[in-house]
Amino acid sequence: MDLCKVTLLGVVGADPRTSEGDGGPTAVLRLAINRAERDRKTGALLKTTDWHAVVTVGKLAEVVGKYVRKGARLYVEGTLRATKEKGVDVLAHNLIMLGSARKAK
């Protein structure tokens, strides 16, 4: 048996795109994962952001469409899903809303 599990914690980059199809409701969002690492040579702090497409379906999509907005912090559990049209995205199975993003001071 194989396993493909993804866990993400990040900030929503834009309001989710929702749609209704034959398979029921779908909501897609972009999740920013911010990282900071030290450069080995200079010691400078390097900040990077990775973007992930997160897809939700069914009841979870309804919740995302109703409550999740740009700037929200989310914890997402799901699996990787590869498609010819869109590349690789994350199909969410569980999602926890953690509040809004912290503002930098």
C-alpha positions, 0 to 999 in steps of 0.5 A, a space after each residue: 500500500 502506498 501513502 501520499 500525505 501532505 500537511 501545510 500551514 500557511 496564509 491564503 493569498 486570495 479569496 477562494 474560487 468556488 464553482 458548482 459542477 456535476 460532482 458537487 461544490 468545489 473551492 480552490 485557493 492559493 496557500 502561501 508557505 513562508 520560509 526563512 533560512 540562513 545563507 551558508 556563506 554570508 549568514 544572511 537571512 533568506 526569506 522565500 514563499 512557496 505557493 500551493 493550489 489547494 482544492 476542496 470538494 463537497 461540504 468542505 468546499 462549502 465551508 471554504 467558500 463561506 468562511 475562508 478569505 484572503 489573509 486567513 491562516 490555514 492548516 491543511 491535510 490532504 494528498 497530492 493530485 497530478 492533472 495534465 491541465 493544472 500540474 500538481 495540487 493538493 486535494 484537501 481532506 481536512 482543514 482548520 481555520 486558525 484566524 487571520 494572518 499576523 501583520 508585520 510591525 
